Amino acid sequence: MKKPYPLFADLHGLPVLVVGGGAVARRKAAALLEAGARVTVGAPRLDAELAQWADDGRIAWRRGGFVPDWLDGMWLAIAASGDRALNASVAAAADARRIFANVVDDAALSRFHVPAVVDRAPLVVAVSTAGAAPALSRRVRETLERTLDHALGALAALAQRHRARILRCHADLAGRRAFYDWLHDGPVLPLLRNARPREAEQALLAALEAGTGAPRKGSVALVGAGPGHPGLLTLQALRVLNEADVILHDQLVGRGILALARRDAERIDVGKRCGGRRVTQERIHRLMLAHAREGRRVVRLKGGDPFVFGRGGEELAFLRRHGVTCEVVPGITAALACAAFAGVPLTHRGLAQSVCLLTAHGKDAADTLDAAALADARQTLAVYMGVERVEALAARLLALGRAADTPVAIVENGSLPEQRVIAGVIGDLPQLAKRHRVRSPALLIVGAVAACAREHAWFGEPPAAPATTAPAACLAAVEADG
Ligand code: SAH
């Protein structure tokens, strides 16, 4: 097994040759152009896009069959013709002239390999198996693509700009290392991520002025974990979970999601009932503050989205009042997830023009909800925390003039393997919930679109529906009249 020597080549302004005029040659030419090379493409014919590039002067075109003279003056060549024999003769001619050549999909004939790349320029990660297992390089690349923060490029550029100053302030290697550790783990990266480049630079300069050992400042990220399905976590949520020192999570956040977090992060279940009593909101505030003040990166992980019936607004206001650095990572809220996983479009041409997210819980009991919003037959209602309140809610909807045969769907444990969907109409809602022993977490969808739950179920058990209600042909009816 020949082991290659890895290198990054500076091709700016240098002539290079690509042999072939199809899609593969075009991809290679595009990558070379991006690296600043002067690209000549040699082929009898070019595809439409390459021909356009030739017309525009972005590339030069050698029209005709390959002759070794094409290689004169070239620094590098790529054989991308799709014709094995031709590619082999390009490789042989390049070898004879001591020009590095790559033959697409032919490791044995290639003098150099083109790696799979994760681009956070100026940080670039190249992955190669020297052509042995391209699928494996792709897999590794995808993993890195997911885990490497998109702001790392900006961080690298910032460090580059201040390199001389960093060197001056930290002449000793150990001090410099400590500084770079701080730079990589501290507040600069989140500031860049949060589109605050000036503050990021100021933080760097302030740390340089203060000398070594600038203590790491704690921070809190309010993160939405989505409805429970680990695949519905955002990439940003995953990255923040990977950096967390402490995770304060709700009960609704499942084990599958917590398993994705940094192994040695401390996990605190603040949704748990301690001695029969729930951890109070005030105590959650104090816990977040205390951990952040100790310099830790705190993740406050909530079900769904932190700003939808999640008290995220109060937590953000509290933390900001106490000067804690904060960020908010949205999550997929229960209404969106439950509707999607039950096959119910929340808006649908001809059936529903708007959606209202509401809760019939505690202070916001059914009788204080906005009457106009509830009465509008062309508005879908997504009711959170409604399980214990369905009776009062159904009565209110009927009193406001909603038809008793308005479709409803209850989605319990939406997006999870144990998801249940119960379909019916407002008139039967209290009995339905009782008969099927609906338990929290469950979301109630009210409106014409809810009838789709029966027709378009695609996840989990098909919906339970009483035999008495005739199935409404929801989408089909609308499609028929255009
Ligand atoms: N911030 C959360 C909502 C918290 S309130 C969000 O954006 O989704 C808790 C309520 O959300 C539950 O009572 C239930 O009505 C709803 N809910 C959350 N997850 C759910 C799920 N997987 N299935 C059904 N309802 C869910």
Residues whose N, C-alpha, C, O or C-beta is under 5 A from the ligand:
A	BS01	SAH	P227 G228 G303 G304 D305 P306 V308 F309 G310 I332 T333 A334 C338 V383 Y384 M385 G386 V411 E412 N413 G414 P441 A442 L443
